[in-house]
């Protein structure tokens, strides 16, 4: 089958690698987001999927050049010229993972067989942009990758394949992201094989069980110390590395990357101990902070952070 891959984020790189190396099927094109300025110096940087094509030795489209495997980077995939460029690739299947734009009906109707989306949750739980962080923050014990037939709704399409994994007690958003990235190719391989045989299942989602994980912004990482210690601890892990859990200390942002629940109590935000440890009271229980980063400084252990500090104000 002729396959077009549409994706942007790092989570899709192992799936792209599968498609590039798969002998039974042909990857005929890649669609990703445009290069963007990144970091303090605003250096123009390709998205992870485009960078991966270069690392894999995949030729990509440049002005005036007709190359073997084009990488299309439309500003908006709904633009007529973008739709026509995808149509010219004549795909049997379109595979989408972490693209970052909603596909219009005109794109969904292009492939001869199906337009598939790989979503990082077991649908209908955690539809939306941030299912990985949502699963950890909610205390879920398992998650996975769902391969679904795309429709015009938000992750509402029929299910083709699901692959489940457990969520570890110490799981972070980063570690779960990487684990899901590694099982996604297996889920897609099964889905494509079923489609090729002509007996792929379609299971409707139970929409009444749906939950939603909206796109995260930096401010979502702000810690509310009136919440319980277990809720805050899960959020710290869920938001590591993005968007990062943080609080204010001496009018500067203090990011918290790891913390442990301790059996102490006090006024929310109160510092309970600060010699060699930093324990902060919450709405119920307290947290021992383990790894932090003060704005403008490097990431460090709490012992390093406290060294030489005579006072730590309430958070």
N, C-alpha and C positions, 0 to 999 in steps of 0.2 A: 504493500500500500504506500501511496505517496502521503507524507505527513509534513505539516507545517507546525512549528513550535512557536507559541506566543508566551513570552514571560519576561520578567525583569529581575526579580530578586534572587539572592544567593541560594535560596531553598530549591530553586529549579535547576541548578547546575548539574547534579547527578542525573536527573531525568534527561537533560539535554545530552549528556555524555552517552546515556543508553541509546538515545535516538541516533546519534552520530555513528555509533559503533554497531548498531543492529543490522545484520546482514539480510534478514528476511524482509525488511521494509526500508524505504528510502526517505530520508529527511531532505526535503526540497526547498526549505526556506525557514527563516527565523524572523520573528517580529519582536522588537523590544522598544523600550523608551529611548528618547534622545539622550545624548551625552549631556551632563549637567555640571554646574559648578559645585564643588564639594569642599568642606573644611574652611578653616579660617582664611586660607589664601585663595579660596574660590577657584581652585584648579579645575579645569574642564576634565571630567572623568566619565568614562563609559560605564553603563550599568553592568552589574555582575555577569549577566548573560552574554553581553557582547564581549566582555573581557574573557569569558570562558571560551568563546568561539576562537579567539586569537590564540589562547593557550592550547586549544585542541588542534590548531593548525587549520582552522576553517577559514576559507576566503570569505570576505564580506564586501558588500556593494560599496563602491566609491564613485564619485562623480565621473561620468564618461567611460566607465569600465563595465564590461559585461563579465561577471565572474560566475564560477560554478555554483556557489551556494549563497544567495543574497541574504544579508541581514538588513531588514527594513526598520527604520526608526522614525515613523510618523509622529508629529507632535500630537495628533489626535487620530485614533484609529477609525473614527467615524467619517473622516474626510474622504470624499469621493475618490481621490487619487490613491489613497491608502487601500481602500476597499478593492479598487480595480487591480492594484499591484498584487494583492493576496489572491484575487480571483485568477490572475494569470499563472499562478503557481499550480493551479489545477489539483488541489489536495483531495485525497479521499477522506482524510481525518485531520482535524485541527486539534492540537493538544495545548491547553492553557494552564499555566501555573504561576501565580503571583505576578500578574502583569501590571495591575495598578490602574487599569481603565476598564470601563464597562464596554463589552462588545455589543455593537448594534445588531439588529436583526439581519441586516444585509450581510454581515460577516458570518453570523451563525448559520446562514443558509448556504454558504459557499461549499463546504465539503460534501462529497457524494454520500458518505456514510454517516459521519457524526462529528459533532464538535464537543470535545471532552474537556472537563475541568478537573484538576487535581486540587482538592481542598484539604487544608491541614486540620481537620476535625472529623468526628464521626457524625455526619449529618443525620437529623436536622439540628443537632446541638452545635452551637457556635457558628451560625452563619455570619458572614461579614468579614471585615478586614483584619481582625486581630485575634483569631481563634486560639493561637498558641498561648498567648498571655492570659486570655480569659480562662482557659482550662486550668492553668496553674493557680490563678488568683481565686478561682471558685473552689479549689480543693478537689477537683476531679481526680479519680484514680486511674482513668484510662483515656486515651484519645487515639488518633490515628490519621490515616489518609483516606479520603473518599474520592473515587473516580465517578463523576456524574455526567450525564448528558446535559449540556448547557441549554437553558432557555433564557428568556428576557428578564426573569426575576433575579433576586439576590440570593444565589446559592439554593435555588428552589428546584432544580432539575431532578429527574429520576436517577436513582443510584444504579451503577453498574457493578462496581467492586468496592469493598472496604478492607483495609488492613489496620488492625488494632495493635497498640502497644500500651504498656503500663506507664504511669507517670511516677517517677521515683520521688521519695520524700524530700530529697535535696535538689530536685530538678529546678533549673533556671530556664528563663525564656530562651537563652542561647543554646543550652544543651538539648532542650526538647526540639528546637528548630533543627539542629543538626541531625538528630535521630530521625525525625520525620523526613528530612531531605533524603536520607539514605534508604528509607523503605518505599519512597514514592516510585522509583523505577520498577520495583517489584510489582506494585499495584498496577502501574501502567502496562507493564509487559503482559500481565494476566488479562487486562481489559482489551488490549489490542488483539491478543490471541483469540479471545472470545468473539470479537468483531470479525476477525478474519475467517473464523469457522462458520459465521452466520447464526450463532445461537447465543448471542450475548443477552443477558437478562435486563429487564427494566423494572425497578422497584420504586414505586412512588414514595416520597417522603411523608412522614406523619407530621404535617405542618402544625398541628396543635401542640406538638412537643418542641417546637423550634425555640431556640434562644439566640441572642444576637451579640456580636462582639464588634462594636463600632471601631473605626479608625482611631488609633491612639495619637495624642498630641503630647508634647513635653509636659504640660501642666497636669496631665493625668498621673504623673509620677509623684506629685506632691503628697507627702504623708500627712494623714489626719490622725494625730496622736490620741484622739478620743475613741478611735476604733480599737478593737481588742488586739492583743499581741499576736494571736494566730492569724488574724486577717491581715495585719500589717506585714508579718513575716512572709506570708504567701505572696503579697504584692511585691515585696522587695525581690524575691526570687523571680516572679513573673516578669518584672520590668528590667531585669538584668540580661542583656545590656541596654535594651531600648524599651521605653524612653528614659529609664533610670529613675529609681525611687530617690526622693530628696527631701530635705527639710532646710530650714534657715538657721544659721549659726552666726551670730555677730554680723548680721546683715549680709552674709555670704551664703551661697548655696552649698550644702553639704550632701553629696551623693552617698547613699548607703547601698553597698553591693551584697552584704551578707550580715545576718543577725540570727541570734538564737533566743528562743523563748525561755524566760526564767520565772521562778515562782516568787515574785515580789510585787508590791502594789504601791501606788502613790498617785499624785495628781497627774493627769495626762500631760506629757512633755517634761515632767520633772526629772532632773538628773538624780538618780539614787546612789550612784557610786562612780568615782572618777579618778582613782589613783592609778591603777594599772588596767582598769576596765571602765567602760562607759555603758552604764545601764540606764535605760530610759523607761519611765512609767508610761503605760498606755491606758485606754479606757478600762481594760481588764487584763491584769498581768503586766509584764514588763519585757523589754528586749535588751539583750546584751549585743551591742554592735560589734561586729568582727572585722569588717573591711569597709573603708570609707575613702572619699576623695573630696577635699575642700576646693572650692572654686579657685582656679588658677594654680592648683598644686597637682602632684601626681597621686595616683591611687596607692593606698598604703594600709597596713594593718592598724588596728586601733592602738596598739602599744606605741607604734611609731607616731601616730597622730597626737597622742597625749603627751609624749615626751617633751618636756620643757614648757608645757602649758600649765599656768597656775589657776586658770578659771575656765569653766565651760558653762555658759549660760543655759537656762532652761530652753528646750526646743519647742 
